[in-house]
Amino acid sequence: MKQAAVQLPIVSSTIQSIRNTLMLSQEDLARALGLSVRTVVRWEKEGAEPPPLERERLHLIHEIVEIAQGIMEPEDVASWFSKPKEALSGRRPLDILSSFRGIQSVREILEKTRWGIF
């Protein structure tokens, strides 16, 4: 029981961090994740515990947002995630965060950018 109590604020703060950095409403984040708005509200505001795979997905998204913050100006991060990318076949990074494969694709682009591999 203690373990769950420790994880809840982390999930809530992770969601808030993602939303704040990417300038997303709960509705926008829910759409990007392929979830209902109610689910995002339960996790962020009501302290409900996401299933393990969803918790892992949130953690990975948080990681790629942090990578972006490390290589871009703060004001450019939200814009980068919301604009189509040639390397993603014209899709926006936000549009593919609903799958682990999509998250990995975004991570690869950010890592290449970080290391100047383009």
KERORO-923265 format. One record per residue (C-alpha): residue number from 1; x, y, z. Coordinates in steps of 0.05 Angstrom, whole numbers, plus 5000, padded with zeros to 4 digits. Layout:
N
NUM; X; Y; Z
...
// end
This chain:
118
1; 5000; 5000; 5000
2; 5056; 5049; 5016
3; 5086; 5037; 4947
4; 5021; 5060; 4912
5; 5017; 5122; 4957
6; 5087; 5141; 4935
7; 5073; 5131; 4861
8; 5009; 5171; 4858
9; 5039; 5240; 4866
10; 5093; 5220; 4816
11; 5041; 5203; 4763
12; 5003; 5267; 4776
13; 5066; 5310; 4773
14; 5090; 5273; 4711
15; 5024; 5289; 4675
16; 5026; 5361; 4698
17; 5098; 5368; 4675
18; 5082; 5339; 4606
19; 5020; 5383; 4599
20; 5055; 5446; 4622
21; 5116; 5437; 4578
22; 5076; 5419; 4516
23; 5022; 5470; 4532
24; 4967; 5418; 4528
25; 4899; 5417; 4560
26; 4876; 5352; 4592
27; 4833; 5342; 4530
28; 4894; 5351; 4484
29; 4936; 5303; 4525
30; 4879; 5252; 4527
31; 4873; 5256; 4451
32; 4948; 5248; 4442
33; 4949; 5187; 4487
34; 4887; 5156; 4457
35; 4851; 5159; 4525
36; 4788; 5190; 4551
37; 4792; 5258; 4584
38; 4761; 5227; 4646
39; 4820; 5179; 4651
40; 4871; 5235; 4648
41; 4832; 5274; 4701
42; 4829; 5213; 4746
43; 4904; 5203; 4742
44; 4924; 5275; 4747
45; 4873; 5306; 4795
46; 4841; 5248; 4832
47; 4903; 5206; 4845
48; 4878; 5144; 4810
49; 4933; 5094; 4793
50; 4945; 5080; 4719
51; 4956; 5009; 4697
52; 5030; 4990; 4693
53; 5035; 4997; 4616
54; 5003; 5066; 4618
55; 5048; 5088; 4675
56; 5108; 5065; 4634
57; 5083; 5102; 4573
58; 5076; 5166; 4614
59; 5146; 5157; 4640
60; 5174; 5148; 4570
61; 5137; 5210; 4544
62; 5163; 5249; 4603
63; 5234; 5226; 4585
64; 5228; 5250; 4513
65; 5199; 5316; 4535
66; 5260; 5324; 4581
67; 5307; 5307; 4522
68; 5272; 5360; 4481
69; 5280; 5410; 4537
70; 5354; 5395; 4540
71; 5366; 5410; 4466
72; 5316; 5465; 4451
73; 5298; 5532; 4478
74; 5241; 5525; 4528
75; 5193; 5564; 4484
76; 5207; 5518; 4424
77; 5190; 5451; 4456
78; 5114; 5454; 4451
79; 5119; 5479; 4380
80; 5166; 5423; 4360
81; 5118; 5370; 4385
82; 5059; 5401; 4349
83; 5089; 5410; 4280
84; 5094; 5356; 4226
85; 5162; 5324; 4218
86; 5189; 5296; 4153
87; 5224; 5241; 4192
88; 5156; 5219; 4218
89; 5125; 5216; 4148
90; 5093; 5284; 4158
91; 5061; 5267; 4225
92; 5067; 5309; 4287
93; 5104; 5279; 4346
94; 5040; 5291; 4388
95; 5001; 5247; 4339
96; 5043; 5185; 4352
97; 5050; 5186; 4428
98; 4994; 5136; 4436
99; 5040; 5077; 4419
100; 5107; 5054; 4446
101; 5133; 5051; 4375
102; 5113; 5123; 4363
103; 5147; 5145; 4428
104; 5210; 5108; 4406
105; 5208; 5143; 4338
106; 5203; 5211; 4371
107; 5260; 5192; 4418
108; 5304; 5171; 4359
109; 5293; 5238; 4324
110; 5309; 5276; 4387
111; 5372; 5234; 4400
112; 5396; 5245; 4329
113; 5384; 5319; 4337
114; 5420; 5320; 4404
115; 5481; 5287; 4373
116; 5478; 5324; 4306
117; 5466; 5262; 4265
118; 5416; 5290; 4214
// end
